[in-house]
């Protein structure tokens, strides 16, 4: 329990001129200190549990959103304890939200997500929903997560997200959405800001007529955007008092400019002193040359063309083991690309006589 900024504790008025008044004031002051201390201790006791500490955040505000799209947010859960943690159940306080644990049992160091999906067709106006995540290992605990959104009918996003899809690192990529306001010819977008420095947004007004205002939001990924699948938000600020900010989710999967297929070569069981061949395909975002292969030896050779620069190279790997045993080696392909110019191929198998 805690005392909010508008709450206060009131005590009976005391006349200091009455007999024993000073003694009464001293008693009341001591009593007030005990009460305040009790409130503080109660608040501290509920300030957080071991379950809360597994989450990097406990709430998500989607801001003002148009009715229609399904909003998605992942609450990261990381087991940074020394015990096995098990998520026994996930439930919600409203049917407009569904929530699922992508993985139930977490060993020390493991991570998972509580995936929350909010259906904006199910409500209008401000909506806050609680997600209850229960744990039964290493002992019982319940964590409460919150998702919130303000569903509105007076604007639309087309499409409803900035979805880049899969892009190559170092290759210029853009995505855009149209933002329309209805019934307010004075509606304006004052500014736009991305939560990630790797996203560069720009906003342009393209229409203002017939009680309809339309903008186009364009976003560009920086060339040095890290490899991986990630999510961020772009926020626009408006002059509408009841809709000061609008959230636009952004998703992107940045791939390395250099890829190899397959990345693991499984030879199975092969015989000693017999040659086995496999082919791999190395692709680049731009034409490149292969300059070197590391990891080759007397039993493993790689045939490739080092003279021509092309976007796709087909390499032939020849394996001729001299004795029985396990094969588990890494071949590293080195190219003349300016960044991310190396990629590994793993070769595995068993050699019999």
N, C-alpha and C positions, 0 to 999 in steps of 0.2 A: 504494500500500500504506500502511496506517496501523496503528498499534498501539492495540488496544482497551483499555478500562479494566481488564480482567482479565489482559491480557498483560504480560509483562515480559521484559527482556533480562538474562540471567545471565552473569556472567564468572567465571573460575576464582578461587578464594580466594587471597589473597596475604599472606604473612607479612612485615610491615613490619620485622621484626627481622633478616631475612636480608640478606646483603650485596647492595647495589644495589636494596633493596626500594623505596626512595623513587623511584628512577629508573623501576622497573617500574610503580609506581602512576601516575606521571605519563604513562607511555606508554599504559597501559590507559585512563586518563581521556581522553586525546586520541583514542584509538581509538573509545571509546564516543561521543564527540561527533561523530566522522565518521559512524558508523553511524546515530545519531539524525538527523543532518542529512540523510543519504541517504534515510531513511524519510520525513522531512518533505518533501523535494523531490519524491519519488515521489508522495506524496499530493497535493501542490499541482499536479503535472502532470496528475493525473486528477480534479481537483476539479470540473472543468466544461469543456465544449467550446462552440464557437460554436452547435452544434445545441441543447445544453441551454438556452442563453440565449434561445432562441426561445419557450420554454414558460414559462407563469406558475406551473406546478406539475409535479412529476414523479411523484406518487403519489396514490392515492385509497384510503382505508380506509372501506369501507361499514359497518364495525362488525358487530354481531350482526344477522342477518337470518333470517327464516323461509325454509324451503325452498319454492320455487315461483316467485316473481316473477323477472323479468329485470331486473337492475340496470343502469342506464345512467349513464355519466359522460362529459362532453366535456372533453378536454384542449385548452385554447386554444393555438394556434400563431400568433405574430405575427412577420412579417418586418420587423424594425426595422433591417435592414442596408441597404446601398446596392446590393445585388446581387439578381438573381433567384434564388429558392430553389426547389428542386424536391424533392418527396417521392417517392422512387422505389419504395418498398415499405413495407408494414406487416405484420408477422407476430407471432404469439403463441406462448407456451410451453405452452399448454394449450387443449384444445378447448372447455373450458367458457367461454372468453372469445372474442369476435370483436371485431375492431378495424378501422376504416376511416378513411382520410383523406377528409374531405368535399370537399377541393379539393387538387389535386396541386401545381400551379405557383403560386407566390406572388411577385408583383411587390413592390418596396419599399413598405411600408405596408400590404400586404394581410394578412388574417387568415383562418384556417380552424380546424377542430376535428378532433382525432383522437377519433372516437366509439367508446367502449368499451362493450360489452354483456356482462354476466356472467350466465350461466344457473345459477341456484341449485339447479336440480333435478339438476345434474351432480355435486354434491359435498355432503358433510356434514362439519362441523367447520371448522377454519381453513384457508383456501386463499389462496395468494398467486400471482399470475400476472404474468409479465413480457411487456410489449409492446415489440417492437423496431421503431423507426421509422428507416428509412434515408433519407439524403439523397444525391443525386449532383450537386447544384449548390448553391452555386458550387464546392464540392469535396465529397469523400466524408466522411460522418459518420454515426454511429449513436447514437441516443438510446434509453435504456431507461426505460420507464414501468412503474409497478407498480400493480396493483389488488388489493385484498385484502378478504375477507369471512369471516365466521364463520357458516356455515350451521347452523341448528338446527331440531329437530323439536318442541320443547316450547313453542312459541308461534306465533301467527298474527296477521297484519294483514289487516283486511277493510274497504275495499279495500287494496291493497298500497302505494298512494301517496296523498298529499294533492293531488288534481288539481282545481284550480279551473277549468280551461278558460279561456275568454275572458270577461273581466269589464271593465266600464266603470270608468274611474278616477273616484273620488268616490262610487261606489255600494258600499254595504256588501255584502261577500261572505264566505261562510264555507264551510269544508270540514271533514269529520271522518272518522276511522277508528276501528274497534273493535280493541282489543288483547286477546288472550286468552292466558293462561298455563295450561299443562296439567301435572298431576302435582305441583304445588307450591302447596298451599293457603296457604302463608306468603308467596308472591310479592307484592311491593309495588312500585309506582312511586313513587319518592321525589321526583322533580322533573322538569320538562319545560322545555326551552330551545330557542329558535329561533336559527339562525345569522344571521337577518335581523331587524333592528328593526322592519321593516314587517309582520312576522307576529306576531300575539298569540295564543299557545297557552294552552289550559286543559285540565286533566285531571280526570276524574271516575270514581270507582269505581262500577260498576253491578252487579257480581255477585261473590260469594265463597262457593262451595258445591260439593260433590261433586268435590273436587280440581281445580276450575276457577276461575280468577280472571279477571274481565273488566273492562276500562276503556274509556272513550270519550275520545278526544282530539279536541278541537274547535279549529280555527284560524280566525282572523279577520284579514282584510287591513285595514290602516289606509287611511283615505280618501286620504291623500297618497302612496300607493304609486306609484312612477314608471311611466310608460308604457313598455311593452316586454315581450318574452318572456324570462323568466328562471327560474332554478332555485335552490333553497336546500334546506337540511335542517333538520328538527326532531329533536332528540335527547331521549330519555327516559332517566332514570337509575333503575336498579332496585336492589333489595337482594340480587340474585342474584350471587354471587361470580364465576361463570363468564359472566355476561352483564350487566356493569355498565351498559353503554349500548346502546341500540337506536336505529338511524338510521331515520327516516321521510322519504323524499324528497318534496319539494313542487314542483309546477310550476304556473305561472300565466302567462297572457298578458294584460297590462293594456292596454286600448285607451283612446284618448283619449275623453272624454265627448262629443266633437264629431267626426263623421265625414262625409265627402262621397264620393258615388259618381256618376260616376267622378271621380277626382282629376286626371286628365289628359284633356282634350278634344282629339281629333285630327280636324281639319277636312279633312285631305287637300288636294286642289287645288281652290280655289274661284275664282270670277271677281270681278274688281274691280267695285265699285258694285252688287253683288248681295247681298241679305241672306241669311244662313245662320243657322238657329236650332238650338240644342242645349239639352237639359234636364239639370239635375243635381239630386241629392237630398241634402239636408243633414239628418243625424239627430243628436239629442242624447239624453243619458241622462235628461233631464227637460225639460219644456216650456220653450221659450226664444223670444225675439224676435230677428230680424235687424235690427240698427240701422244698418249701413253696409256698402257694398261699395267697397273700394279697388282702384284699377287700371283703372277704366272710363274711356273717353274717347269722342271723337266717332265712332269706328269700332266701339266695343264697348259695349253696354248690357246691363244685367241687370234683369229684371222680378222683383219679389218683394213679399211682403206684410209690411210692417213693423209692423202693428198687433197681429196675433194672436200669442199665445204657444202654440206647439205643439211636439211632439217631432220632427215630420218637416215639412220645408219643401221644396217643389219650386220651383226657380228656373229661369227661362228666360233663356238667354244669346243675344243677337242680335249677330251680327258682320256689318258691312258695310264692308269695306275700300275705300279710295279709290284705291289704286295697287297695282301689282304688287310682289311681294317676299315675304319670309318673315314669318310671324306667330309670335311666341314671347313671350307675356306672362303675367303672374301676376295673378289676381284674388283678393283677400283678403276673405273673408266675416267680418264682425265681428258678434258677438252680445252679448246682455246676461248671458250665463252668468258666474258668479262666478270660475271658474278655467278655464283652457284654452278661452278664449272666441273664438279666432280659428282659421281654417283656410283653406288656399290651394287654388286650382284653377288648373292650368296650361292655357293655350289655345295650340295649335300648328297650323300649316298653311302652305300656299303659295298666294299670290295670283297669278293670271295675268290678262292683259288680254283 
